[in-house]
Amino acid sequence: MRFLSYFIYANLPCMKKTIVFILLVLCTLNLCEAKTIVKKEGNAWHLYVNDKPFPVRGVTFGEEVTRETIGKYLRDLKFLGVNTIRTWGTNEQTKILLDSCQAYGIKVMVGIWMRHGRPGMEGDDSFNYLQDAKGMDDMYKYAIETVTRYKDHPAVLYFGVGNEVFLNIATDEEKKAYAIFLEKICSNIKKLDANHPIVSVEAWTFGLSWWKDYVPSVDIYGINVYGGGAAKLPDEFQKLGIDKPYVITEFGVNGEWEAKEDKNGVRVEPNDEQKYSVITDGYRDWVLPKLNCLGVYVFHYGHGNNFGTVWLLFYFNDCYRPAYWATREAFTGKKPINYVPAITTFSLPDTALPSGSWVKVKLNVTDKENDPLEISFHYNQRSGSRTRRDQINPLEYRGNLKDGFEIRIPDENGPIKVYAFAKDSFKNLGIAQTSFTINNGKNISAFIPGAKVSLPFAVYQDGKNQVYIPSAYMGDFKFLKVDMENKDRVHSGMSSIKITYDQTGGWFGIGLVDPPDDWGDKPGGFNVTGAKKFTFWAKASSDNVSGTFGYGLIDKGKPYYDTDKKSVKLTLTTEWKKYEIDLGKADLRCIRSGFVLYSGGIGEAFSIWLDDIMFE
């Protein structure tokens, strides 16, 4: 075949030779071959890519993709023996991800996100599959556009439609409506793309009956399952008479949602040894021998520093966690180059104490390579906003491994989860957990502060990682347009906020708040205690634009309120200018409304630009 190709090439005119030469090189590098099929042979299901067996040795992938960083991540994944990654949706970086994965020989499960029917662990979305025809049409168009855009890319392994939607829908009536809608999407994907199977993903077995009865176009069932539940999947399929292949689309140690509570009401997290062995032993015993299992995606390849990071991720900040080395051993058979320090003992006294108390720690740590160890202590509490509940905060401590440690009880109330960190010189991080109850007696209050932050704290800066959302609209807001990533007039960075009021009279108000679409009924906000001033840059389209600028919106009459409100009346100019509000002794424990603006008509439409809004 290759000889015939070059024979044809040698007899073409010069320009055509150039074009065909490029095509031949691409084909030689397997860049124009991208066909995935799943088929049953005997009693077992198998996946093939370009007619070659493809056992799925994957990870879920959550890193931010840039051309500068993606190569580092993919080299790391090759070191781990990974041959495919899973994503949940697409964005403007998907093409970069696919191109880079193709260069490294890694296939991608391209996710197509479907909205959840009620708020759950994935987020606070709420969608009605019985009533929202426009929303379903938008999702349908997104799915078709995604497949059309990426179906010919050689890095695509298959498309994954939805994630745990059945789990997050309350009624059977709505689940049936979603299942019928899912079949509409999947059947039309098949008409567009005959070269890639369709996967749909659900938690545990919540989707099996619905897929079986209503969604025949799904080729592979994607199952998110943790711990020993993976061993039971073939039995669950057999009970329902289902003869379909499945791929485990999330796998790792049992999560918080399955954990039991300890004496202080804190859920017991598996230790590092368990986090390691469930991946190595689980892959060997619960994945490879199962005849209808195509493989596994271990959860989760990513960097983080919050509650879920400790439990499940490969990295805490830049330090290796047990899941990293366990995945490498599972997929390659190779032991760690350097082992994670093992914390064999970690406990605190049973007696509840008030904030500020010092308590002794029982701690024993070993390191296989006898590397020098850096010890630290941290805590997590499970009340307040999602951001606050996810935070791992440093604890004040004193002592050393030889003489022992003491930690100082933080300014919280009730039970907390306490962590001991042991970091070696190879950047391996061992973590152990226990719990402690803080009893402040008469000082206990129902008030819940905001999530802790470091100063300076950006309410808005360059439109990145936006924590406060513009959702508090007041007055004649129907004439208001808010662009949070404006590019035409910027004080610093790449973007600013542009607020346009297209009305000659009346007034408007706009608040950047957390959580969005809430007026004090849900916990939220940030604890900016220690800030001395509130600053922002502003300008307007004319010199007669005035308004009231500041922070704080929700009064104490609401369950969850701003602990302080301050504002200043200003007349803006057409040039950027920095404005400052002195905070004095303000109570900044919970600022839910990070920026608030009130203004009114000046006889013509006008615009206000804002940038670099900070607590400093």
N, C-alpha and C positions, 0 to 999 in steps of 0.2 A: 504494500500500500504506500509506504514512504517512497519507494523507488518510482512508482507511477506518478506520485505527486511532483517529484523533482524533474521527471521527464516532461510533464506538462509545463512546468515552470520554465524549463530551458527553451521552449518553443514559443514563448509569449513575447509581445513587444515590450520595450524597456519600461514604460510607465506601469503597465499591468504586472510586469515582473516584480516591481517594487511592492505593489499592493499584495500580491500573492505571497511574496517572500515573508512579509510581516505576518500574514495569516498562518503560513506554515510554521514560523517560529512559535507563534502563540499556541498552535495545536501541539507542537512538539513538547511544549512546556505544560500541556494539559490545561491551558487557560480557556479553551473553547469547548471543553467537555464538562458537563455538569448534569448528570442524570442520576437520580436516587430512586431506587425501587425497594419495596418490601415484599417478600414472598415467603410462603411456607414450603419447607422441604422436609418431608416425613412428618415428624411430630413437632418440629421446631420452626420458629419464625426467624428470618434473617434480613438484615439490611445490607444493600449493596450500593456502592457508589462507583459509577462507570464500570459495572460488572465485577467489582472487587469487593469482598466482604468488608463491612464497616461496623465493627463492634463499637458502640457508643461509649467513649471514655471522656465524659464531659464535665464542665463546671458551669454554674450560672455566673454571668459576668456583669459586674456593676460599676466598672471604672469609667470615669469621664474620658471620652475619646478625643484625642488631638493627634495631629500628624507627628508631633514631637514626642509624645509619650506612648503611643500605642505599640511601637516596636518593643519597648522594654517589657510591657505586660505580656506580649505574645511570646517573646523569648522565654519568659518565666513559665508560661503555660507549657511550652514545648519541653522544658526541663522537667515538668511534672508528669509528662506523658499524656497530656490532654490532646485530643484530636477534634473536639468540637466544643463550642460555647453556646449557651442559651441566653437570648435577650427576651424582654417582655413586650417591647414596642420598638418603634422606629423614630428617628429624629434626623436633624440635618447632618449628624455625624455618621449615619448608618453606612453611607457609601465609603467613607474613609475606613470604617471598621471592616467592611467586606473586602475592600481592596487589600488591606493589610493582612487580614486572615488568609486570603488566597496566597499571598506571598510567603506566608509561613506554613502553609499546608494545613490550616485549621478551618473546619467547616462551621457554619453558623445556623443555629435554629433561629430563624427570624420571627420575632414575636409580633402578633397583631392584637393590640389591647382591646378588650371589650369591657364596657363599664359595669360596675357592680350595682346590684339592686338595693343595697343598704350599706351604711358605713360598717367597716370591719377592719381587720388588721392591715389591709392594703392601703387604707386611706379613709377619707370621710365622704366619698362620693355616694350619691344616692340616685338610682335610675329606675324608671318604671317601664318594664318591657310590655306591659299591657296598654299603655297610654301614649308613650312618647314616640310617635311615628317619625318625627323629624330627627330625633336623636338616633334612632335605629338607622334611618337613611344615611345620616352622617357616618356612622360606624361602618355601614355597608360600603359606602364610597371609599372610606379610608382603607378598608380591607382590600378592595379591588385595585385601588391605586397602588397599594404596597406591593401586591403580587405583580402587577403590571410593570412596576418600576424595577423590581429586583429578581424576577423569575429567571432571567438569562444570566445572572451573575454566577460564575462558577464556584463561589464560596458558599452558596446557599445549600444547606443540607435538606431542610424542609421548612414549612411554615407552621408556626404554632398559634392557633387562634384561641384567644381568651385565656384567663388564668383564675381559677377558683370562683367562677361566676355562680355556679349552682350553689356553692357553699354560702355565698353572700346574697342569696335571694330568699325571701321569707316564706313564700307560699308556693304550693305545687302549681297553681294556676299560672303564676308568673314564670316558674321554671319551665313549664311546657311552652309558654310563649317564647322564652329565650331559646329553647331547644329547636323550635321550628325556625326561628330567625337564624340560628347557627347553621342549620342545614341549608338555608338559602345562601348564606355566605360560602360555605364549603363546597356546595355543588357548583356554584358559579366559578369558584377558584379552579376547580377541576377542568372546566371548559377552557380556562385561560392557560393552564399550566399542567401538562401531562408528565412533566419530568421530576416533580417533587411531591412526595406524599404530604398529607395534611395531618397535623397533630392538633388535638384540643386538650387542654390541661385542666385538671381538677384536683382538689384536695382529696386524698384517700380515695374512697369509692363513691363519693357523692354524685359523680356524673355517670356512672356505669349504666344504670337503667335508662336514663334519659338519652344517652348516646345510642344505646342499643335500639330503643324504640323509635327515636325521632331523627337521628343524625347518622344515617348510613354512609355519608360521604367522608366521615372521619376515618382515616386509614390506620392511624396509630393512636392509642389512648395514652395521654401524658398524665402521669400520676405523681403528685407531690406527697411523699410519704417519708416519715422520719423514724429512725430506730427500727425495732424488730417488726414493725408492721409490714416492711418490705417483704419479709419471708412469707406473709400470708396472702399476698396478692393473687397468686395462681388459684388458690382455693376460692377466693371471692369471685374470680372470673368464672370458675367452674360452677359455683352455686347458681349463677345467673345464666348459664348456658352460653357464655360469650367465648367465641374463638377468634380473638383479635390479638395482634401484637401490642405490647405496651413498652414505653420507655419511662424510667423513673426521672421525672423532670426537676425534682428537688429532693435531696437526700442529705442526711447528717444525723447528729444526735437528736434525741427527742427535745422539742422546744418547750418554752415556758407554758404554752397552752395545754401541755400534757403533764406538767410537773405537779407534784404534790407540795403542800405547804408544810413548813417547819413549825416549831413551837411559837415563833413570833409572827406567823402568818405570811412569811416570805417564801416564795416558791423555790424549791431546792434545785439548783443547777447541777447537771452532771460534772464530774471532775475532768481534768485534762486527759487522764488516761482513758476514760470512757469516750471522750470526744475523738480520741485517736483510734481506738479499737473498733468503734462502730463503723468507721469508714473502711478500714482494712478488712475486718472480718465480714462486714456486711457485703462488701463487693465480692468477696470470695464465696460466701455462703448463700447470699440472698439475691444476687444479681446474675453471676456467671452461670449457675446451674439451671436457672429457670428457663424453660423451653420457649416461652412466649415473651421473654424480656429481652429487649434489644440493647439495653445498657442503662447508664445512669449519668445524671448531672449532679455533682456534689454542690451543695449550697454552703458557702458562697465565696467566689473569688472577688475580693474587694478590700479596700482599706477603710477603717472607721475608728471611732473612739467612743462609741456609745454602748448602751446595754446589750443590744443585739449583736454588736461586734464581738464582745467577749464570748457570747454563747455560741456563735455559728461561723464567724468570718475567718478567712485565711490570714488576715493581717490585723493587728491592732496598731493603729498608726503605721509605722514602717517595720514593726516587729512581727516575726513569724509566730503563728499559733499552731496548735496540734493538727488542725484540719489541713494545713499546708503540707506538712511532711507525710501525713497519713494518706493523702490523695496521691502523692508521689509513690509511696510504697504500694498502694493498691494498683495503680496503673502501670508501674514499671518493675515492681518487685524489689526496689532498692530502699535500704534503710536510710534514715536521716544522715546528712553529712555531719550535723551537730545537733544534739538532742535538746529539746525544750527542758529547762529546769523543772524539777518535780517538787511541788510543795506537798509534803507528806502529812504535815499537821498545821492547822490554822483554826484557832478558836478564840472566843472572847468570853468574859464572865456572863453568867445568866442574869445577873442583877441589872434591872433597869436603872439608868442614871440620867441626870439632867445634862443639857448642853454645856460644854465647857469642861466637863470632867475628863480626867486622864484615866485610861484603863489599860491594864497589861494585856499583852498579846502572847498567845502560845503559837510559836512558829518554828517549823523545821523544814529546811530546804536542802535538796541534794542536786548536784549537777554532774552528769556522767563524765564530762571532760574536765571537771574541776575549774571551770572558768570563773573569774571574778564576777560577783553578782551585785546588782543594784536593786535594792528593796524599796518599795513604796506602798502606800495604802490609799484607798479610794472608797467612795460610797455611792450608792444609788438609792433613790426613794421612788415610790410608785404612786404619787398623788399629783394632782394638777394637770397641766396641759401635756399633750403627747411629747412635746419637746422637753419639758421638765422631767417627765417620767423616764425619758431615754438617757438623760445625762448621767455621766460618771464623773463625779467631782473629787478633787484631791482632798485628802485628810491631812491635818497637821499631825506629825509623829516625831518621836525621838528614840534614840537607841541604836543598836546594831545587832548583827546576827549572833555575836558571841555573848553579849550581856542581856539581850532581849530588847523588845520594843514596847513602847506605849503609844497609843493613839488618843487624840483629843476628840471628844464627841461633838459633832457639828451642830449648827443652829437649825435644827429640824425638830419635828414632833413625831412620835410614834415609831414604828419599825423601819429600819433601814437595812439595806444589803451592804455588807462590807467586803472589800476585795483586798487581797494581798497580791502584789505584783513582784515577780522575780525575773529580772532581765539579765541575760548573760552578754558576753562581749561579742557573740555571733549575731546578736539582735534576735535571739529567741526569747519569748516572753511566756513564762508560766504564771497562771492565775488560779487562785483558790478563793472560795467564797464562804461567808458565814453570815449571820444576821445579829442584829442588836436592837433593843427597844429603848428609845429615848423618852424619858419621863420628866417633863418640865413642870409637873404639878399644876399650880394655879395659873401658870403662864401659858398653858395650852390654849390655843385659839383655833377657831374654825377657818381663819384666813389662810389661803394658800398663795404663797408668793409666786412670781414668775420664774421662768427658767434663768439660771445664772449665766452671765456673760462676762467676757473680758473687755476691758476698756482700752482704747476707745471702741465704742459699739456703733456700727452703722445701721441707721434706720433705712437709709438708701445710699448706695454707692455703686454707680456704674451699672445698675440694673441686674447685678449678679446676686445669686443666692438670696432672693428677696424674702425676708421674714415677715414684714408687714405688708398687707395686701390692701389696695384701694377698694374697699367695699362699703364704707360708711358714707353713703350719699345723702345729702340733705338739701332742702329748698328746691329751687328750679333745676334739679340735676338732669332733667331730660335735655337741657341745652348744653350739657357738659361733656367734654371728651377728654379722656385721660390716657396719655401714652407714656408707659413706664420705661420704654426703651427708645426714646426720641434721639435722633442722631443729628439734627440740624444745628442745634445750639447747645453746646456742652461745656461745663466748667472744667471738668477733668475726666479722663478716661474716655470711654466710647459712647456713653449715653447719659441722658438726663430725663427728668420727668417734665412732660409738657402738658399743662392743663389749659384747655381752651373753653371759653364761655361764649357761646354764640347767641347772645341775647342782649338787648339794649338796656333793660332794667331788671328788677328782681334781685334775687340773691341766691347763692349756693354755698354748700359746705361739703367738704370731702375729708375723710379720715383714712389714714393707713393703719390698719388694725390687725390684731392677732387674738383669736382666730378670725378668719374672714367671715363675713355674713353673720356676725354675732354682735348683740348689743348688751352683753354682760350676763348671758345665761350659761356660758361654757367657760371652763378654765382656760387661761391663755396668758399672753404677755411675757415680759422679760424683766428680770431683776437687774437694774443698772445702778445699784447702790455703789456709791463711791464717785459717781460722775459729778463734776463741778460746774459744767456748763453744757448747754444744748445749743448746737450751732447748725447753720445751714446757709447755702448760697442760693441767691434768687435774682431774677431779673424779669422784666415784663416787656410787652410789645409797645407800650407807651408810658410816658412819665406820670400819668394820672391814675394808674392802677393801684389801689390800696386794698388792704385786707388785714385780718387777724391771723397770725401765724403762731403755732406752738405745738404742744403735745397734750394728751389727756382728753378723754371724752366721756367716759362712763362714770356716773356718780355712785356713791355708796349705797343707794337704794337698790342696786342690783346685786345678785349673789357674787359676781366677779367683777371688780371695778378697778379703775385706775387709782393708784394710791397717791397720785399727785397730778395736778393740771396747771400748766403755766402757758401764757401766750403774750404776744406783743403786737400792737397795732403799727403797721408800716405802710408807707407809700414807696413803691418800688421805682427803680430807674430802668433804663434800657441797657444798662451795663451790669455785668455780674458784680454782686456785692455780698460780702459775708455778714451774716447777722448772728447775734449771740444773746442767749438768755442765761442769766446767772441762776444757778440751782440752789444756792444757799444750803439750808438744812432740809431740803425736800425729801419726803418719803418716797424713795424710788424702788421699793420692793416689787412692785408690779405695774409696769407701764404697758397697758394693752393697746393704747392708741399712740403709736410712735410719732405720728405727725398729723396735725389737724389744721385746715385752712378754711376760713370764711371770707367771702368777698361778694361783690355785687356789681350790677351793671353800671357802665360809664357812658351810655349813649351809643356804643358801638361794640362789636365783638372784640375780644382781647385774649391774649395768651399770657400765661405765667410759666416760667421755667424754674425748676428746682434741682439742686444737685448737692451731693455730699452732706446729707443730713445725719448728724452725729450726736451721740452722748459722749462727752470727753471728760 
